[in-house]
Amino acid sequence: MRWIIDFVRRKGLDREEVRYLFVGGLTTLVNFAVFALLHRLMKIDVTVSNVTSIMLSILFAYAANKHIVFKRRCNSRTELAFEFVKFVGSRLFTMAIEVGAVWLFVEALALDALLGKAASQIVVIILNYIISKLIVFRGAKPGGR
């Protein structure tokens, strides 16, 4: 993860919104790569592949958003646990939206699985930033790196 932080600093991309888009792009890449691996290569059901890829991308997104985007540090394990629960809870909410949208696009409208997954990402990325900014990392102390 250190190479990501160094890259962002070297390129002068240190605005929060730019950092979020960069990390969001990496998170989406993790999401799509795992989805494609499971669904296309391993022939696992579309919903199982989607939920698994989202869960792994949530773990990646928490660490990346905490350290790269919002640069937050917790003062105790309790504070860290509460922040993590808020983050995962918010992402589970948007995961439900994504799962429903992917199902709609792929199963009901018969779109290609990757196209359906891509279409769902626009709303999910916007919602995730708003929720992270206003709820999850709100009031947390800057960590400064």
C-alpha positions as CSV (number, residue, x, y, z in Angstrom):
1,M,0.0,0.0,0.0
2,R,3.0,2.3,0.5
3,W,3.6,2.5,-3.3
4,I,0.1,3.9,-3.7
5,I,0.7,6.7,-1.1
6,D,4.1,7.6,-2.7
7,F,2.5,7.7,-6.2
8,V,-0.3,10.0,-5.1
9,R,2.2,12.4,-3.4
10,R,4.6,12.4,-6.5
11,K,1.7,13.3,-8.8
12,G,0.4,16.1,-6.6
13,L,-3.0,14.4,-6.4
14,D,-3.5,15.2,-2.7
15,R,-7.0,16.6,-2.8
16,E,-9.5,14.4,-1.0
17,E,-11.8,14.0,-4.0
18,V,-9.0,13.0,-6.3
19,R,-7.6,10.6,-3.7
20,Y,-11.1,9.1,-3.4
21,L,-11.5,8.6,-7.2
22,F,-8.0,7.0,-7.4
23,V,-8.7,4.6,-4.5
24,G,-12.2,4.0,-5.8
25,G,-10.7,3.0,-9.1
26,L,-8.4,0.6,-7.4
27,T,-11.3,-0.8,-5.3
28,T,-13.4,-1.2,-8.5
29,L,-10.4,-3.0,-10.1
30,V,-10.3,-5.4,-7.1
31,N,-14.0,-5.9,-7.3
32,F,-14.0,-6.6,-11.1
33,A,-10.9,-8.8,-11.0
34,V,-12.3,-11.0,-8.3
35,F,-15.8,-11.1,-10.0
36,A,-14.3,-12.0,-13.4
37,L,-12.0,-14.6,-11.9
38,L,-14.9,-16.3,-10.1
39,H,-17.7,-15.9,-12.6
40,R,-15.9,-16.1,-16.0
41,L,-12.9,-18.4,-15.2
42,M,-14.3,-20.5,-12.4
43,K,-17.9,-20.5,-13.7
44,I,-19.3,-19.7,-10.2
45,D,-22.9,-18.3,-10.1
46,V,-23.2,-14.6,-10.9
47,T,-24.6,-13.6,-7.5
48,V,-22.1,-15.6,-5.5
49,S,-19.3,-14.2,-7.5
50,N,-20.7,-10.7,-7.1
51,V,-21.1,-10.9,-3.3
52,T,-17.7,-12.4,-2.8
53,S,-16.0,-9.7,-5.0
54,I,-17.8,-7.0,-3.1
55,M,-16.8,-8.4,0.3
56,L,-13.1,-8.5,-0.7
57,S,-13.3,-5.0,-2.2
58,I,-14.9,-3.7,1.1
59,L,-11.9,-4.9,3.1
60,F,-9.5,-3.3,0.6
61,A,-11.6,-0.1,0.5
62,Y,-11.6,0.3,4.3
63,A,-7.8,0.3,4.6
64,A,-7.3,2.5,1.5
65,N,-9.9,5.1,2.4
66,K,-8.8,5.3,6.0
67,H,-5.1,5.8,5.2
68,I,-5.1,7.4,1.7
69,V,-8.3,9.3,1.3
70,F,-9.4,10.5,4.7
71,K,-6.0,10.1,6.4
72,R,-7.6,9.2,9.7
73,R,-6.1,7.7,12.8
74,C,-8.0,6.2,15.7
75,N,-7.0,6.8,19.3
76,S,-8.2,3.4,20.6
77,R,-9.1,-0.1,19.5
78,T,-12.7,0.7,20.4
79,E,-12.7,3.8,18.2
80,L,-11.1,1.7,15.4
81,A,-13.7,-1.1,15.8
82,F,-16.6,1.4,15.8
83,E,-15.2,3.1,12.6
84,F,-14.7,-0.3,10.9
85,V,-18.3,-1.4,11.8
86,K,-19.7,1.9,10.4
87,F,-17.7,1.5,7.2
88,V,-18.7,-2.2,6.7
89,G,-22.3,-1.4,7.5
90,S,-22.4,1.4,5.0
91,R,-20.8,-0.8,2.4
92,L,-23.2,-3.6,3.1
93,F,-26.0,-1.1,2.4
94,T,-24.5,-0.1,-0.9
95,M,-23.7,-3.8,-1.6
96,A,-27.4,-4.5,-1.4
97,I,-28.0,-1.8,-4.0
98,E,-25.3,-3.2,-6.2
99,V,-26.4,-6.8,-5.9
100,G,-30.0,-5.8,-6.8
101,A,-28.8,-3.7,-9.8
102,V,-26.5,-6.4,-11.1
103,W,-29.3,-8.9,-10.8
104,L,-31.6,-6.5,-12.7
105,F,-29.2,-5.9,-15.5
106,V,-27.9,-9.4,-15.9
107,E,-30.8,-11.7,-15.0
108,A,-33.9,-9.6,-15.8
109,L,-32.5,-7.5,-18.7
110,A,-30.1,-10.1,-20.1
111,L,-27.1,-7.7,-20.3
112,D,-23.6,-9.0,-20.2
113,A,-22.5,-9.7,-16.7
114,L,-19.5,-7.3,-16.8
115,L,-21.5,-4.6,-18.4
116,G,-24.2,-5.0,-15.8
117,K,-21.6,-4.8,-13.0
118,A,-20.1,-1.7,-14.6
119,A,-23.5,0.1,-14.8
120,S,-24.1,-0.5,-11.1
121,Q,-20.8,1.1,-10.1
122,I,-21.7,4.7,-10.9
123,V,-24.4,5.0,-8.2
124,V,-22.4,2.9,-5.7
125,I,-19.2,5.0,-6.0
126,I,-21.1,8.2,-5.4
127,L,-23.1,6.8,-2.5
128,N,-20.0,5.3,-0.9
129,Y,-18.1,8.7,-1.0
130,I,-21.1,10.6,0.5
131,I,-21.6,8.0,3.3
132,S,-17.8,7.8,4.1
133,K,-17.4,11.6,4.2
134,L,-20.6,12.3,6.2
135,I,-20.9,9.3,8.5
136,V,-18.0,6.9,8.7
137,F,-14.9,9.2,8.9
138,R,-16.8,12.3,10.1
139,G,-15.2,13.7,13.2
140,A,-12.3,11.4,13.1
141,K,-8.9,12.9,13.9
142,P,-6.6,13.5,10.9
143,G,-3.7,11.1,10.9
144,G,-1.3,13.1,8.7
145,R,1.1,11.2,6.6
